[in-house]
């Protein structure tokens, strides 16, 4: 076997080992199961509803209505594992563990194709597996890992589409053979581009932010093609893969609920609290030592500077690269990665995703915050771009680049050891001991089946009692960031049900997530049980 082929075989085997290591790392960090939140329970309950043959429903709520707020991708994947006898609650752990390894492998493949350097690809995959933020993203039962997987595959498909055109265009053939080659390359390129649209559609069906992929690919097609006939043709092919999936979901939602995504347009600008959350999450990703983070947090403007420099630099570089390709100063090429389009489309996706997230927060859902899971796709894109920049640096100063790579791997390893040890001690969110040892949950499990449960934590009640609960009346819409009428009437109806013995009211964690409304909700009701900060109100004995 030629030395080059042997090196490639060893490199791909090493990449496979990184994928396996990433999978087992998530399993090692989550012995009690993945972290669970309200949204996690919604996905798990939706998967159980699918397995029961009831359709995609809000099984965690007593109303059991059709789900439109959460797209069906993650729940469908959990339901698929459920077909083999694995309950979605346990299936989520194995799915996300597998996705952590696969996503690391995909990052490595994309970097290898972009540079092309097998070493750079292995470094990218290794840094991904050793990154604490990426592990935390995959250690919670949420849809982001699956969204990242579909997004990375769609980037790969897009690159393969252009590779097919370039590969056959570079071959010297006779006229007859040339026609056959051109026909073959057009069909092969079209197939890859349609596949790209399909995976972008699957990303959209996992998270609505998948629309950012659509924007990124459409812009890339305009930038990279040489005339409008090719640009429009490419757009049509891509949309042939994307539109059927997105349209089917939208039509289903209109049919069962009268809306496309359960979101309404309203203006609610970003709050300073939300911006501060994002700045801290962003800075934590780039500061490898906890002590450094704490020290820099005391210096005003440092986190803002880090974010502006990184995102501003990415915006400037992406705009410059797009202009070079659009004006034909730079051409897509297969030669040593000099004309690789992967960095460009990755930068376009990063910026489109960030812009769509800000737009969603300001126009559709004020309750969304710049938490790690929301920002995680940005970090994945930065992995690809930063390692590509490392490869560029390596060609100019190998010793310095090697020092940077070793330092990055070393710091990441140390931080990851701490992350794994911390997470493996107990579950997060609803998976923690305070929930599965809850005396209030034990009380609720003994209630007759015809007694309804009003609570501020319907997801937790569903998880630990297997019953759908009723949400509490509220005077504030967190998604629209505005007051809503009817709170007093809703409280009166709820209390009438409780006083008649047809329902109970459960307030968990002293009502931390409904501050200001607890007194009005509980006024005049009988406190039948109180433990661990949880209170249960029933009718008068």
C-alpha positions as CSV (number, residue, x, y, z in Angstrom):
1,X,0.0,0.0,0.0
2,X,1.4,3.4,-0.9
3,X,2.5,5.6,2.0
4,X,-0.1,8.2,1.2
5,X,-2.9,5.6,1.3
6,X,-1.5,4.1,4.5
7,X,-1.5,7.6,6.1
8,X,-5.1,8.2,5.0
9,X,-6.2,4.8,6.4
10,X,-4.6,5.5,9.7
11,X,-6.1,9.0,9.8
12,X,-9.7,7.8,9.1
13,X,-9.2,5.0,11.7
14,X,-8.1,7.7,14.2
15,X,-11.2,9.7,13.3
16,X,-13.3,6.7,14.0
17,X,-11.7,6.3,17.4
18,X,-12.5,10.0,18.1
19,X,-16.2,9.3,17.2
20,X,-16.3,6.3,19.5
21,X,-14.6,8.3,22.3
22,X,-17.1,11.1,21.9
23,X,-20.0,8.7,22.2
24,X,-18.7,7.0,25.3
25,X,-17.8,10.4,26.9
26,X,-21.5,11.5,26.9
27,X,-22.5,8.1,28.4
28,X,-19.7,8.5,31.1
29,X,-20.9,12.1,31.9
30,X,-24.6,11.1,32.2
31,X,-24.9,7.9,34.4
32,X,-28.3,9.2,35.7
33,X,-29.5,10.1,32.3
34,X,-29.5,13.4,30.2
35,X,-30.4,16.7,31.8
36,X,-34.1,17.4,31.5
37,X,-36.0,20.6,31.2
38,X,-39.6,21.6,30.2
39,X,-38.7,21.4,26.5
40,X,-37.0,18.0,27.0
41,X,-40.2,16.6,28.5
42,X,-42.2,18.0,25.6
43,X,-40.0,16.1,23.1
44,X,-40.1,12.9,25.1
45,X,-43.9,13.1,25.6
46,X,-44.3,13.8,21.9
47,X,-42.2,10.7,21.0
48,X,-44.3,8.6,23.3
49,X,-47.5,10.0,21.7
50,X,-46.1,9.0,18.3
51,X,-45.3,5.5,19.5
52,X,-48.8,5.1,20.9
53,X,-50.3,6.0,17.5
54,X,-51.9,9.2,18.7
55,X,-49.9,11.5,16.5
56,X,-47.6,14.3,17.6
57,X,-49.4,15.5,20.7
58,X,-48.8,17.5,23.9
59,X,-49.0,14.3,26.1
60,X,-47.4,16.2,29.0
61,X,-50.5,18.4,29.3
62,X,-54.0,17.2,30.3
63,X,-55.4,18.9,27.1
64,X,-53.2,16.6,25.0
65,X,-53.5,19.0,22.0
66,X,-51.5,18.7,18.8
67,X,-47.9,20.0,19.0
68,X,-47.0,22.9,16.6
69,X,-44.6,24.9,18.8
70,X,-41.9,22.2,18.6
71,X,-41.0,20.8,15.2
72,X,-41.1,17.0,15.1
73,X,-37.6,16.0,14.2
74,X,-36.2,15.2,17.6
75,X,-39.3,13.5,18.9
76,X,-39.5,11.4,15.6
77,X,-35.9,10.3,16.1
78,X,-36.7,9.2,19.7
79,X,-39.8,7.4,18.5
80,X,-37.6,5.5,16.0
81,X,-35.5,4.2,18.8
82,X,-38.7,3.4,20.7
83,X,-39.7,1.0,17.9
84,X,-36.9,-1.3,19.2
85,X,-38.2,-1.2,22.7
86,X,-36.2,1.7,24.1
87,X,-38.4,4.3,25.9
88,X,-37.7,7.8,24.6
89,X,-36.5,9.0,28.0
90,X,-33.6,6.4,27.8
91,X,-33.4,6.6,24.0
92,X,-32.5,10.3,24.2
93,X,-29.3,9.5,26.1
94,X,-28.1,7.0,23.5
95,X,-29.1,9.2,20.6
96,X,-27.3,12.3,21.9
97,X,-24.3,10.2,22.8
98,X,-24.1,8.9,19.3
99,X,-24.7,12.3,17.8
100,X,-21.8,13.8,19.9
101,X,-19.4,11.3,18.2
102,X,-20.9,11.7,14.8
103,X,-20.9,15.5,15.0
104,X,-17.2,15.4,15.9
105,X,-16.5,13.2,12.9
106,X,-18.4,15.5,10.6
107,X,-16.5,18.5,11.8
108,X,-13.3,16.7,11.1
109,X,-14.4,15.6,7.6
110,X,-15.5,19.2,6.7
111,X,-12.2,20.6,7.9
112,X,-10.3,18.0,6.1
113,X,-12.2,18.8,2.9
114,X,-11.7,22.5,3.4
115,X,-7.9,22.5,4.0
116,X,-7.3,19.6,2.8
117,X,-5.3,18.3,5.7
118,X,-6.0,15.0,7.6
119,X,-4.1,16.4,10.5
120,X,-6.3,19.5,10.6
121,X,-9.4,17.4,10.4
122,X,-8.2,15.2,13.4
123,X,-7.4,18.3,15.4
124,X,-10.9,19.7,14.7
125,X,-12.6,16.5,15.7
126,X,-10.4,16.1,18.8
127,X,-11.1,19.7,19.9
128,X,-14.8,19.1,19.4
129,X,-14.9,16.0,21.7
130,X,-12.7,17.8,24.3
131,X,-14.8,20.9,24.4
132,X,-16.9,21.2,27.6
133,X,-19.6,23.4,26.0
134,X,-20.2,20.9,23.2
135,X,-20.4,18.0,25.8
136,X,-22.9,20.0,27.8
137,X,-25.0,20.7,24.7
138,X,-25.2,16.9,24.0
139,X,-25.7,16.0,27.6
140,X,-29.2,17.5,27.7
141,X,-32.3,16.0,26.1
142,X,-32.8,18.7,23.6
143,X,-33.0,19.0,19.8
144,X,-29.7,21.0,19.2
145,X,-27.4,17.9,18.7
146,X,-29.7,16.5,16.0
147,X,-30.0,20.0,14.5
148,X,-26.2,20.3,14.4
149,X,-25.9,16.9,12.8
150,X,-28.4,17.7,9.9
151,X,-26.8,21.1,9.4
152,X,-23.3,19.6,9.1
153,X,-24.5,16.9,6.7
154,X,-26.2,19.6,4.5
155,X,-22.9,21.6,4.4
156,X,-21.1,18.4,3.3
157,X,-23.7,17.7,0.6
158,X,-23.4,21.3,-0.7
159,X,-19.6,20.9,-1.0
160,X,-20.0,17.6,-2.8
161,X,-22.3,19.2,-5.3
162,X,-19.7,21.7,-6.4
163,X,-17.0,19.0,-6.2
164,X,-18.8,17.0,-8.8
165,X,-18.9,20.0,-11.2
166,X,-15.2,20.7,-10.7
167,X,-14.0,17.1,-10.9
168,X,-15.5,16.4,-14.3
169,X,-14.7,19.8,-15.6
170,X,-11.0,19.2,-15.0
171,X,-10.8,16.0,-17.0
172,X,-9.6,16.0,-20.6
173,X,-11.8,13.9,-22.9
174,X,-12.9,13.6,-26.4
175,X,-16.0,15.5,-27.6
176,X,-18.3,12.5,-27.3
177,X,-16.9,11.6,-23.9
178,X,-17.1,15.2,-22.9
179,X,-20.9,15.3,-23.5
180,X,-21.3,12.2,-21.4
181,X,-19.1,13.7,-18.6
182,X,-21.0,16.9,-18.6
183,X,-24.3,15.0,-18.4
184,X,-23.0,12.9,-15.6
185,X,-21.6,15.8,-13.6
186,X,-24.8,17.8,-14.0
187,X,-26.9,14.9,-12.7
188,X,-24.4,14.0,-9.9
189,X,-24.2,17.6,-8.8
190,X,-28.0,18.0,-8.9
191,X,-28.4,14.9,-6.8
192,X,-26.1,16.2,-4.1
193,X,-27.8,19.6,-4.2
194,X,-31.2,18.1,-3.8
195,X,-29.8,16.0,-0.9
196,X,-28.5,19.2,0.6
197,X,-32.0,20.6,0.5
198,X,-33.4,17.5,2.1
199,X,-31.0,17.7,5.0
200,X,-31.7,21.4,5.4
201,X,-35.4,20.5,5.5
202,X,-34.7,17.9,8.2
203,X,-32.7,20.5,10.2
204,X,-35.8,22.8,9.9
205,X,-38.0,20.0,11.1
206,X,-35.7,19.7,14.1
207,X,-35.4,23.4,14.9
208,X,-37.1,26.3,13.0
209,X,-33.7,28.0,12.9
210,X,-33.0,25.6,10.0
211,X,-34.3,28.5,7.9
212,X,-30.9,30.0,8.4
213,X,-29.4,27.2,6.4
214,X,-31.8,28.0,3.5
215,X,-30.7,31.6,3.5
216,X,-27.0,30.6,3.7
217,X,-27.2,28.2,0.8
218,X,-29.3,30.5,-1.4
219,X,-26.7,33.3,-0.9
220,X,-23.9,30.8,-1.6
221,X,-25.5,29.7,-4.9
222,X,-25.7,33.4,-6.0
223,X,-22.1,34.1,-4.9
224,X,-20.4,30.9,-6.4
225,X,-22.2,30.5,-9.7
226,X,-21.1,32.5,-12.7
227,X,-24.5,33.5,-14.2
228,X,-28.1,33.8,-13.3
229,X,-29.2,30.7,-15.3
230,X,-26.9,28.5,-13.1
231,X,-27.9,30.4,-9.9
232,X,-31.6,30.0,-10.5
233,X,-31.2,26.4,-11.5
234,X,-29.2,25.7,-8.4
235,X,-31.8,27.4,-6.2
236,X,-34.6,25.4,-7.8
237,X,-32.8,22.1,-7.2
238,X,-32.0,23.0,-3.6
239,X,-35.6,24.0,-2.9
240,X,-36.9,20.8,-4.5
241,X,-35.3,19.0,-1.6
242,X,-36.3,21.5,1.1
243,X,-39.8,22.7,0.3
244,X,-41.7,19.4,0.4
245,X,-40.6,18.7,4.0
246,X,-41.2,22.3,5.2
247,X,-44.6,22.6,3.3
248,X,-45.8,19.2,4.7
249,X,-45.2,20.3,8.2
250,X,-46.8,23.7,7.7
251,X,-49.9,22.2,6.1
252,X,-50.2,19.7,8.9
253,X,-50.1,22.5,11.5
254,X,-52.7,24.6,9.6
255,X,-54.9,21.5,9.4
256,X,-54.8,20.6,13.1
257,X,-54.2,24.0,14.8
258,X,-54.8,26.8,12.3
259,X,-51.2,28.1,12.5
260,X,-47.9,27.2,11.0
261,X,-45.5,27.4,13.9
262,X,-47.5,28.6,17.0
263,X,-45.7,31.9,16.9
264,X,-47.1,35.4,16.4
265,X,-45.4,38.6,15.3
266,X,-44.7,41.1,18.1
267,X,-41.9,43.6,18.8
268,X,-39.9,42.9,22.0
269,X,-36.3,44.1,21.8
270,X,-33.4,42.2,23.4
271,X,-33.1,42.9,27.1
272,X,-29.8,43.7,28.8
273,X,-30.2,40.6,30.9
274,X,-30.4,38.4,27.8
275,X,-27.4,40.2,26.2
276,X,-25.4,39.6,29.3
277,X,-26.3,35.9,29.3
278,X,-25.0,35.6,25.7
279,X,-21.8,37.5,26.4
280,X,-20.9,35.2,29.3
281,X,-21.7,32.1,27.3
282,X,-19.6,33.3,24.4
283,X,-16.7,34.3,26.6
284,X,-16.8,31.0,28.5
285,X,-16.3,29.2,25.2
286,X,-13.0,31.0,24.5
287,X,-11.6,31.3,28.0
288,X,-10.3,27.8,28.9
289,X,-9.5,28.3,32.6
290,X,-12.2,29.0,35.2
291,X,-9.9,31.3,37.2
292,X,-9.2,33.4,34.1
293,X,-12.9,33.7,33.4
294,X,-13.7,34.9,36.9
295,X,-10.8,37.4,36.8
296,X,-11.8,38.8,33.4
297,X,-15.5,39.0,34.4
298,X,-14.5,41.7,36.9
299,X,-13.1,43.9,34.1
300,X,-15.8,45.9,32.3
301,X,-16.1,45.5,28.5
302,X,-13.9,42.4,28.2
303,X,-16.7,40.0,27.3
304,X,-18.1,42.5,24.9
305,X,-14.7,42.9,23.3
306,X,-14.3,39.2,22.8
307,X,-17.7,38.8,21.2
308,X,-17.4,41.8,18.9
309,X,-13.9,40.8,17.8
310,X,-14.8,37.2,17.0
311,X,-18.2,37.9,15.4
312,X,-17.1,41.1,13.8
313,X,-14.1,39.4,12.3
314,X,-16.2,36.5,11.0
315,X,-18.6,38.9,9.4
316,X,-15.8,40.9,7.7
317,X,-14.0,37.8,6.5
318,X,-17.2,36.2,5.2
319,X,-18.2,39.3,3.4
320,X,-14.7,39.6,1.8
321,X,-14.7,36.0,0.7
322,X,-18.2,36.2,-0.7
323,X,-17.1,39.3,-2.7
324,X,-14.0,37.6,-4.1
325,X,-16.1,34.6,-5.3
326,X,-18.9,36.8,-6.6
327,X,-16.4,39.0,-8.6
328,X,-14.5,36.0,-9.8
329,X,-11.3,37.1,-8.0
330,X,-11.4,33.6,-6.5
331,X,-12.8,30.5,-8.1
332,X,-14.0,27.2,-6.4
333,X,-11.1,24.7,-6.8
334,X,-10.1,21.2,-5.8
335,X,-6.4,22.2,-5.5
336,X,-5.1,22.0,-2.0
337,X,-8.2,23.7,-0.6
338,X,-7.3,27.1,-2.0
339,X,-10.7,27.5,-3.5
340,X,-12.6,25.5,-0.9
341,X,-16.2,26.7,-0.4
342,X,-16.6,25.1,3.0
343,X,-15.3,28.1,5.0
344,X,-17.5,30.4,3.0
345,X,-20.7,28.5,3.5
346,X,-19.9,27.9,7.1
347,X,-19.4,31.6,7.7
348,X,-22.6,32.3,5.9
349,X,-24.5,29.8,8.0
350,X,-23.0,31.2,11.2
351,X,-24.1,34.7,10.4
352,X,-27.5,33.7,9.1
353,X,-28.1,31.6,12.2
354,X,-27.1,34.4,14.6
355,X,-29.3,36.9,12.7
356,X,-32.3,34.6,12.7
357,X,-31.9,34.0,16.4
358,X,-31.8,37.7,17.1
359,X,-34.8,38.2,14.8
360,X,-36.7,35.4,16.6
361,X,-36.0,36.9,20.0
362,X,-37.1,40.4,19.0
363,X,-40.1,39.5,16.8
364,X,-41.5,36.1,17.8
365,X,-40.4,34.7,21.1
366,X,-39.1,36.9,23.9
367,X,-38.7,33.9,26.2
368,X,-35.8,32.5,24.2
369,X,-32.4,33.4,25.8
370,X,-28.8,33.3,24.6
371,X,-28.2,30.1,26.5
372,X,-25.5,27.6,25.6
373,X,-27.9,25.3,23.6
374,X,-29.1,28.2,21.5
375,X,-25.6,29.5,20.8
376,X,-24.1,26.0,20.2
377,X,-24.5,26.0,16.4
378,X,-22.5,29.2,16.3
379,X,-19.7,27.5,18.2
380,X,-19.7,24.5,15.8
381,X,-19.2,26.9,12.9
382,X,-16.4,28.6,14.7
383,X,-14.7,25.2,15.3
384,X,-14.5,24.7,11.5
385,X,-13.4,28.3,10.8
386,X,-10.8,28.5,13.5
387,X,-9.1,25.2,12.6
388,X,-9.1,26.3,8.9
389,X,-7.4,29.5,10.1
390,X,-4.9,27.3,12.0
391,X,-4.1,25.4,8.8
392,X,-3.5,28.8,7.1
393,X,-1.2,29.7,10.0
394,X,0.6,26.4,9.8
395,X,1.8,27.0,6.3
396,X,3.4,30.3,7.3
397,X,4.7,29.5,10.8
398,X,4.6,25.8,11.6
399,X,6.2,26.0,15.0
400,X,3.8,28.6,16.3
401,X,0.8,26.7,14.8
402,X,2.0,23.5,16.5
403,X,2.3,25.4,19.8
404,X,-1.3,26.8,19.4
405,X,-2.7,23.3,18.6
406,X,-1.0,21.6,21.6
407,X,-2.1,24.4,23.9
408,X,-5.7,24.3,22.7
409,X,-5.8,20.5,23.1
410,X,-4.2,20.6,26.5
411,X,-6.5,23.3,27.9
412,X,-9.6,21.6,26.4
413,X,-8.7,18.3,27.9
414,X,-8.3,19.8,31.4
415,X,-11.6,21.6,31.1
416,X,-13.4,18.6,29.8
417,X,-12.2,16.4,32.7
418,X,-13.7,18.9,35.1
419,X,-16.9,19.0,33.1
420,X,-17.3,15.2,33.0
421,X,-16.6,14.9,36.7
422,X,-19.1,17.6,37.5
423,X,-21.9,16.3,35.3
424,X,-21.5,12.6,36.3
425,X,-22.2,13.3,40.0
426,X,-26.0,13.9,39.5
427,X,-28.6,14.6,36.9
428,X,-29.5,18.1,35.8
429,X,-32.9,19.8,35.9
430,X,-35.8,17.4,36.3
431,X,-33.3,14.5,36.3
432,X,-31.8,15.5,39.6
433,X,-32.4,13.7,42.9
434,X,-34.6,16.5,44.3
435,X,-37.2,15.6,41.7
436,X,-37.2,11.8,41.8
437,X,-37.1,11.9,45.6
438,X,-39.8,14.5,45.8
439,X,-42.4,13.8,48.5
440,X,-44.9,16.0,46.5
441,X,-44.6,13.7,43.5
442,X,-45.3,10.7,45.8
443,X,-48.4,12.5,47.0
444,X,-49.5,13.2,43.4
445,X,-49.0,9.6,42.4
446,X,-51.6,8.5,44.9
447,X,-54.3,10.9,43.6
448,X,-57.4,9.4,41.8
449,X,-57.2,9.5,38.1
450,X,-60.2,11.8,37.8
451,X,-58.5,14.6,39.9
452,X,-56.8,17.2,37.6
453,X,-53.5,18.7,38.5
454,X,-52.8,22.4,38.1
455,X,-49.1,23.2,38.4
456,X,-46.2,25.5,37.5
457,X,-44.1,22.5,36.4
458,X,-46.3,20.3,34.1
459,X,-43.3,18.7,32.5
460,X,-42.0,17.4,35.9
461,X,-45.5,16.1,36.9
462,X,-45.7,14.2,33.6
463,X,-42.3,12.7,34.0
464,X,-42.7,11.4,37.5
465,X,-46.4,10.6,37.6
466,X,-47.1,9.7,34.0
467,X,-50.1,12.1,34.0
468,X,-50.8,15.2,31.9
469,X,-51.2,18.4,34.0
470,X,-52.9,21.7,33.5
471,X,-51.0,25.0,33.2
472,X,-51.7,27.7,35.6
473,X,-53.6,30.9,34.7
474,X,-51.1,33.7,34.1
475,X,-51.3,37.5,33.6
476,X,-48.1,37.6,31.5
477,X,-47.1,36.1,28.2
478,X,-43.4,35.4,28.3
479,X,-43.2,34.8,24.5
480,X,-44.7,38.2,23.7
481,X,-43.3,39.9,26.8
482,X,-46.6,41.6,27.5
483,X,-49.4,41.4,30.0
484,X,-52.5,39.5,29.0
485,X,-56.1,39.9,30.4
486,X,-58.2,37.3,32.1
487,X,-55.9,36.4,35.0
488,X,-58.4,36.9,37.7
489,X,-61.1,34.9,35.9
490,X,-58.7,32.1,35.3
491,X,-57.7,32.0,38.9
492,X,-61.4,31.9,40.0
493,X,-62.1,29.0,37.7
494,X,-59.1,27.0,38.8
495,X,-59.9,27.6,42.5
496,X,-63.5,26.6,42.0
497,X,-62.2,23.2,40.6
498,X,-59.9,22.8,43.5
499,X,-62.6,23.6,46.1
500,X,-65.0,21.2,44.5
501,X,-62.5,18.4,44.8
502,X,-62.0,18.0,41.1
503,X,-58.5,19.3,41.0
504,X,-55.4,20.1,43.1
505,X,-52.9,23.0,42.9
506,X,-49.2,22.1,43.1
507,X,-46.5,24.8,43.4
508,X,-43.0,23.5,43.1
509,X,-39.8,25.3,44.2
510,X,-41.8,27.9,46.1
511,X,-43.1,29.2,42.8
512,X,-39.7,30.6,41.6
513,X,-40.9,30.6,38.0
514,X,-44.2,32.4,38.8
515,X,-42.9,35.0,41.1
516,X,-45.6,37.6,42.0
517,X,-48.6,35.3,41.2
518,X,-48.3,32.7,44.0
519,X,-50.3,34.6,46.6
520,X,-53.2,35.2,44.1
521,X,-53.2,31.6,43.0
522,X,-53.2,30.0,46.5
523,X,-55.4,32.5,48.4
524,X,-58.2,30.8,50.3
525,X,-57.1,27.3,49.4
526,X,-56.3,24.5,51.8
527,X,-52.6,23.6,52.2
528,X,-52.7,19.8,52.3
529,X,-49.0,19.1,51.9
530,X,-45.7,21.0,52.1
531,X,-42.1,19.6,51.7
532,X,-38.8,20.5,50.2
533,X,-40.2,23.9,49.0
534,X,-43.2,22.2,47.3
535,X,-46.8,22.9,48.2
536,X,-50.0,21.1,47.3
537,X,-53.4,22.7,47.8
538,X,-56.7,20.8,47.9
539,X,-60.3,21.3,48.9
540,X,-61.1,21.9,52.5
541,X,-61.3,18.6,54.4
